[in-house]
Amino acid sequence: GLPLPSARAEWVWTKETGWINTDTVVRRTVDEIYADGQKSFEAKDFEKAFVDFRLLAVYLPESKYSEEALYLASESLYFLGRYSAAWGYYKAYLDVYPGSKRTTDIISRLHEIGKAFLAGRRVDIELPYGLRFALWPDRDKGIKILNDIVDHYPYAKNSDEVQMTVADYYFQVKEFEKSVVQYTKVLNLYHTGEAREYAMFRLGECYYAWHRSKKYTGQMLPKATEAFGEYLRNYEKGRFADLTREFLRKTDERQAEKDFYTADFYQRTGSPEGACVYFKNIVKKYPATSFAEPAAKRAAALEAKVEALKNKNKPETKDGK
């Protein structure tokens, strides 16, 4: 639920008198409170605007102004930079008015708030009696805000951008396993549009970066090649087609290098047949790499040895031949 006002004054409402502040004996009707809030909001006095809109939103949810007051209370907090509190108010609005025309606008606001938490901007934490202190937020909160949007409004306008923000964040902080999950989620949710093309490209880039990281596992390079290939099959002339082809040249070069040293190891350890298979495979699968030519020479040189070994191991016939 929404937080209650922290003001120490007691407010009393009756149909005859409207709102009464018992400390100041100031009487205002609902219309006057809303008008005062609007006036403060237009004057960019968001602190005063929030106080008035909060009165309407929290204490009189059945009034004709309750929906707009809750939205404007959220907006006031947003413009004050009190993102944590704004998140709570926006979320309350969406819970109470799920089909509102404001939904798209609120999703955009929550997207900005989520990005603000991820960027590490300062936020104000509210305490009782109107006290606040500044705190650098936990970035997990930003992820939670953004994931909540996608989970509850996956097909709302700009939800694909929200999902992409989460995926890109994990990529930037080199948490590639989580990034792969998020890009894959985009591909599963959105079957058309720019977000899908971007996610398909970034998935390959993510596997490639994962391959090069200290958390490298041997399976990442083939997965990068597969993902880039999938991109080109779907977007041969896409926005990232040229860059994808360049990445494929890099993945081929790295895979050829890996296979070349594997073949070299087999040769040095007395397994020329196995080495020959690897060298020939490089020539066949990676002909444009720098390892293709030396692999072809090594394979040709080994073929004679392999053939000699085969002849040597053939069983002799009865006549000794």
C-alpha positions as CSV (number, residue, x, y, z in Angstrom):
1,G,0.0,0.0,0.0
2,L,0.9,3.6,-0.1
3,P,2.9,5.2,2.7
4,L,0.8,7.4,5.0
5,P,1.7,11.1,5.4
6,S,4.4,11.7,7.9
7,A,3.1,15.2,8.9
8,R,2.3,15.5,12.6
9,A,-0.9,17.5,12.0
10,E,-4.2,15.7,12.1
11,W,-6.5,16.0,9.1
12,V,-10.2,15.4,9.4
13,W,-12.7,15.2,6.5
14,T,-16.4,15.8,6.5
15,K,-18.8,16.5,3.7
16,E,-19.8,19.8,5.2
17,T,-16.4,21.3,5.8
18,G,-14.0,19.3,3.6
19,W,-10.5,18.9,4.9
20,I,-9.7,20.4,8.3
21,N,-6.1,20.7,9.6
22,T,-6.5,20.6,13.3
23,D,-3.2,22.5,13.9
24,T,-4.0,25.4,11.7
25,V,-7.8,25.2,11.5
26,V,-7.5,25.7,7.8
27,R,-10.5,24.3,5.9
28,R,-10.3,23.2,2.2
29,T,-12.7,21.3,0.0
30,V,-11.6,18.5,-2.2
31,D,-11.9,20.8,-5.2
32,E,-9.6,23.4,-3.5
33,I,-7.0,20.8,-2.5
34,Y,-6.9,19.5,-6.1
35,A,-6.7,23.1,-7.5
36,D,-3.9,24.0,-5.0
37,G,-2.0,20.9,-6.0
38,Q,-2.4,21.7,-9.7
39,K,-1.2,25.3,-9.1
40,S,1.9,24.1,-7.2
41,F,2.6,21.4,-9.9
42,E,2.4,24.0,-12.7
43,A,4.7,26.3,-10.7
44,K,7.1,23.3,-10.4
45,D,6.8,23.4,-6.6
46,F,6.6,19.6,-6.6
47,E,7.0,19.3,-2.8
48,K,3.8,21.2,-2.1
49,A,2.1,19.6,-5.1
50,F,2.9,16.1,-3.7
51,V,1.5,17.0,-0.2
52,D,-1.9,18.0,-1.7
53,F,-2.1,15.1,-4.2
54,R,-1.1,12.6,-1.5
55,L,-4.0,13.9,0.7
56,L,-6.4,13.1,-2.1
57,A,-4.8,9.8,-3.1
58,V,-4.3,8.3,0.3
59,Y,-7.2,9.7,2.4
60,L,-10.0,10.0,-0.2
61,P,-9.6,7.2,-2.8
62,E,-13.3,7.4,-3.6
63,S,-13.2,11.0,-4.7
64,K,-13.5,12.1,-8.3
65,Y,-9.8,13.3,-8.2
66,S,-8.3,10.1,-6.7
67,E,-6.9,8.6,-9.9
68,E,-5.4,11.8,-11.3
69,A,-4.2,12.8,-7.8
70,L,-2.3,9.4,-7.4
71,Y,-0.7,9.9,-10.8
72,L,0.3,13.5,-10.1
73,A,1.6,12.5,-6.7
74,S,3.8,9.9,-8.5
75,E,4.9,12.5,-11.0
76,S,5.8,15.0,-8.3
77,L,8.0,12.5,-6.6
78,Y,9.7,11.7,-9.9
79,F,10.5,15.3,-10.6
80,L,11.8,15.7,-7.1
81,G,14.2,12.9,-7.9
82,R,12.8,10.7,-5.1
83,Y,12.8,7.6,-7.3
84,S,12.3,5.0,-4.7
85,A,9.1,6.6,-3.4
86,A,8.0,7.4,-7.0
87,W,8.3,3.7,-7.9
88,G,6.0,2.8,-5.0
89,Y,3.4,5.4,-6.1
90,Y,3.5,4.5,-9.8
91,K,3.2,0.8,-8.9
92,A,0.2,1.5,-6.7
93,Y,-1.4,3.4,-9.5
94,L,-1.0,0.5,-11.9
95,D,-2.4,-1.9,-9.3
96,V,-5.5,0.2,-8.7
97,Y,-6.0,1.3,-12.4
98,P,-4.5,-1.5,-14.5
99,G,-6.3,-0.5,-17.7
100,S,-5.5,3.2,-17.6
101,K,-4.5,5.3,-20.6
102,R,-1.6,6.4,-18.4
103,T,0.0,2.9,-18.4
104,T,2.3,3.5,-21.3
105,D,3.5,6.8,-19.8
106,I,4.1,5.2,-16.4
107,I,6.1,2.3,-18.0
108,S,8.3,5.0,-19.6
109,R,8.8,6.6,-16.2
110,L,9.6,3.3,-14.5
111,H,12.0,2.5,-17.3
112,E,13.8,5.8,-16.5
113,I,13.8,5.1,-12.8
114,G,15.2,1.6,-13.3
115,K,18.0,3.0,-15.5
116,A,18.7,5.6,-12.8
117,F,19.2,2.8,-10.2
118,L,21.4,0.9,-12.6
119,A,23.4,4.0,-13.3
120,G,24.0,4.5,-9.6
121,R,22.4,7.9,-9.3
122,R,21.7,9.2,-5.8
123,V,18.2,8.6,-4.4
124,D,16.5,10.1,-1.3
125,I,15.3,7.7,1.4
126,E,12.3,8.9,3.4
127,L,12.2,8.5,7.2
128,P,9.4,9.3,9.7
129,Y,8.7,13.0,10.5
130,G,9.6,14.1,7.0
131,L,13.4,13.3,7.3
132,R,15.4,12.0,4.3
133,F,18.9,11.0,3.6
134,A,20.8,10.3,0.4
135,L,21.8,6.8,-0.5
136,W,23.4,5.2,-3.5
137,P,20.9,2.5,-4.5
138,D,21.4,-1.2,-4.7
139,R,21.4,-1.9,-8.5
140,D,19.4,-5.0,-7.9
141,K,16.5,-2.7,-7.3
142,G,16.9,-1.3,-10.8
143,I,16.8,-4.9,-12.2
144,K,13.7,-5.7,-10.1
145,I,11.8,-2.6,-11.4
146,L,12.6,-3.4,-15.0
147,N,11.8,-7.1,-14.7
148,D,8.5,-6.2,-13.0
149,I,7.5,-4.2,-16.1
150,V,8.3,-7.0,-18.5
151,D,6.6,-9.6,-16.3
152,H,3.4,-7.7,-15.9
153,Y,3.3,-5.8,-19.2
154,P,5.3,-7.9,-21.7
155,Y,3.5,-6.6,-24.8
156,A,3.0,-3.0,-23.7
157,K,4.6,-0.3,-25.9
158,N,8.4,-0.1,-25.2
159,S,8.4,-3.2,-23.0
160,D,10.9,-4.7,-25.4
161,E,13.3,-1.7,-24.8
162,V,12.9,-2.3,-21.1
163,Q,13.9,-5.9,-21.4
164,M,16.8,-4.9,-23.6
165,T,18.0,-2.5,-20.9
166,V,18.3,-5.4,-18.5
167,A,20.2,-7.6,-21.0
168,D,22.6,-4.8,-22.0
169,Y,23.3,-4.0,-18.3
170,Y,24.4,-7.6,-17.6
171,F,26.5,-7.5,-20.8
172,Q,28.2,-4.3,-19.7
173,V,29.1,-5.7,-16.2
174,K,30.4,-8.9,-17.9
175,E,27.8,-11.2,-16.3
176,F,27.5,-13.0,-19.6
177,E,25.4,-16.0,-18.4
178,K,22.7,-13.7,-17.1
179,S,23.0,-11.6,-20.3
180,V,22.4,-14.7,-22.5
181,V,19.2,-15.5,-20.5
182,Q,17.9,-12.0,-21.0
183,Y,18.6,-11.8,-24.7
184,T,17.1,-15.2,-25.2
185,K,14.0,-13.9,-23.3
186,V,13.7,-11.1,-25.8
187,L,13.8,-13.6,-28.7
188,N,11.1,-15.7,-27.0
189,L,8.8,-12.8,-26.3
190,Y,9.2,-10.7,-29.4
191,H,9.0,-12.4,-32.8
192,T,9.3,-9.2,-35.0
193,G,10.7,-5.7,-34.7
194,E,14.1,-4.1,-34.2
195,A,14.4,-5.5,-30.7
196,R,14.5,-9.0,-32.0
197,E,17.1,-8.3,-34.6
198,Y,19.3,-6.5,-32.0
199,A,18.9,-9.3,-29.5
200,M,19.8,-11.9,-32.0
201,F,23.0,-10.0,-32.9
202,R,23.9,-9.3,-29.2
203,L,23.4,-12.9,-28.3
204,G,26.3,-13.9,-30.6
205,E,28.4,-11.0,-29.3
206,C,27.7,-12.1,-25.8
207,Y,28.8,-15.7,-26.4
208,Y,32.0,-14.3,-28.1
209,A,32.8,-12.0,-25.2
210,W,32.1,-14.8,-22.8
211,H,34.6,-17.0,-24.8
212,R,37.2,-14.3,-24.4
213,S,36.6,-13.7,-20.7
214,K,38.3,-15.3,-17.7
215,K,35.1,-17.4,-17.3
216,Y,35.8,-18.9,-20.7
217,T,34.4,-22.4,-21.4
218,G,35.1,-24.3,-24.5
219,Q,31.5,-24.3,-25.7
220,M,31.1,-20.6,-26.0
221,L,32.9,-20.2,-29.3
222,P,30.8,-22.7,-31.3
223,K,27.7,-21.0,-29.7
224,A,28.9,-17.6,-30.9
225,T,29.3,-19.0,-34.4
226,E,25.9,-20.6,-34.3
227,A,24.2,-17.4,-33.1
228,F,25.9,-15.2,-35.7
229,G,25.0,-17.6,-38.4
230,E,21.4,-17.5,-37.2
231,Y,21.4,-13.8,-37.4
232,L,22.6,-13.8,-41.0
233,R,20.0,-16.4,-42.0
234,N,17.3,-14.1,-40.7
235,Y,18.8,-10.7,-41.5
236,E,21.2,-11.1,-44.4
237,K,21.0,-7.4,-45.1
238,G,20.3,-6.3,-41.6
239,R,21.7,-3.4,-39.6
240,F,24.4,-5.6,-38.1
241,A,25.1,-7.9,-41.1
242,D,28.5,-6.5,-41.9
243,L,29.5,-6.5,-38.2
244,T,28.3,-10.1,-37.9
245,R,30.4,-11.2,-40.8
246,E,33.4,-9.6,-39.2
247,F,32.7,-11.5,-36.0
248,L,32.3,-14.7,-37.9
249,R,35.7,-14.2,-39.4
250,K,37.1,-13.8,-35.9
251,T,35.3,-16.9,-34.6
252,D,36.6,-18.9,-37.5
253,E,40.1,-17.7,-36.9
254,R,40.0,-18.6,-33.3
255,Q,38.4,-22.0,-33.9
256,A,41.0,-22.7,-36.6
257,E,43.8,-21.7,-34.2
258,K,42.4,-24.0,-31.5
259,D,42.1,-26.9,-33.9
260,F,45.6,-26.2,-35.3
261,Y,47.2,-26.5,-31.9
262,T,45.2,-29.6,-31.2
263,A,46.5,-31.2,-34.4
264,D,50.0,-30.1,-33.5
265,F,49.6,-31.8,-30.1
266,Y,48.5,-35.1,-31.7
267,Q,51.5,-35.0,-34.0
268,R,54.0,-34.3,-31.3
269,T,52.6,-37.1,-29.1
270,G,52.8,-39.7,-31.8
271,S,49.3,-39.7,-33.3
272,P,49.8,-38.5,-36.9
273,E,46.5,-40.0,-38.1
274,G,44.6,-37.9,-35.6
275,A,46.7,-34.8,-36.4
276,C,46.0,-35.3,-40.1
277,V,42.3,-35.4,-39.5
278,Y,42.4,-32.0,-37.7
279,F,44.6,-30.3,-40.2
280,K,42.4,-31.4,-43.1
281,N,39.3,-30.2,-41.2
282,I,40.8,-26.7,-40.8
283,V,41.4,-26.6,-44.6
284,K,37.8,-27.7,-45.2
285,K,35.9,-25.6,-42.6
286,Y,38.1,-22.5,-42.3
287,P,39.7,-21.9,-45.7
288,A,39.8,-18.1,-45.3
289,T,41.8,-18.2,-42.1
290,S,45.5,-17.7,-41.6
291,F,45.8,-21.3,-40.4
292,A,44.4,-22.9,-43.6
293,E,47.6,-22.8,-45.7
294,P,50.0,-24.1,-43.0
295,A,47.4,-26.8,-42.1
296,A,47.3,-27.9,-45.7
297,K,51.1,-28.3,-45.8
298,R,51.2,-30.2,-42.5
299,A,48.4,-32.5,-43.7
300,A,50.2,-33.3,-46.9
301,A,53.4,-34.0,-45.1
302,L,51.6,-36.3,-42.7
303,E,49.7,-38.2,-45.3
304,A,52.8,-40.2,-46.3
305,K,53.5,-41.1,-42.7
306,V,49.9,-42.1,-42.1
307,E,49.9,-44.3,-45.3
308,A,53.2,-45.9,-44.2
309,L,51.7,-46.7,-40.8
310,K,48.7,-48.3,-42.4
311,N,50.9,-50.5,-44.6
312,K,53.1,-51.5,-41.7
313,N,50.1,-52.6,-39.7
314,K,48.6,-54.7,-42.5
315,P,48.7,-58.4,-41.7
316,E,51.1,-60.4,-44.0
317,T,49.6,-62.9,-46.5
318,K,50.7,-66.6,-46.7
319,D,53.2,-65.9,-49.4
320,G,54.8,-63.2,-47.2
321,K,53.5,-60.3,-49.2
